[in-house]
Amino acid sequence: MAKTKKLNLTFFIDSIGNTFSMWFDDPKKEVVCEMNEQEDVLSLDKKKRIIGFEKINFLPKEFMQSLALKEPARMQGRLLLTSK
C-alpha cells in the first residue's frame, strides 16, 4: 500500500507591506531568517532547515496603486495537501 504524505502550508498576504509569506512547517519553529540573492527572506528552524519564505514586493507597484485600498487588507489561510 502506498504511503500518504501530508503537507501543511500556511500562508499570509500583507497588502500594506506587499509581502507574501508561506511556511511548510509550523511558523512557531522559526528561529532565524536569512535573505538570499533574490532578496527573498528564508525562514529557518533550529536545525537550519528552510521551513518557509517571504517574498518582498510580491505584487507589482502599478497593481498596488490601482487597488487604492482605503483600509489595510490582509489574508491568511491554511492548506492541507496530500499525495501518494
Protein Blocks (a to p, Z undefined) as FASTA:
>chain_A
ZZdddddddddddfklopadddfbdfklpmbdcddfkopacdddfkopafbdcdehkbaf
klmmmnopabdcddddddddddZZ
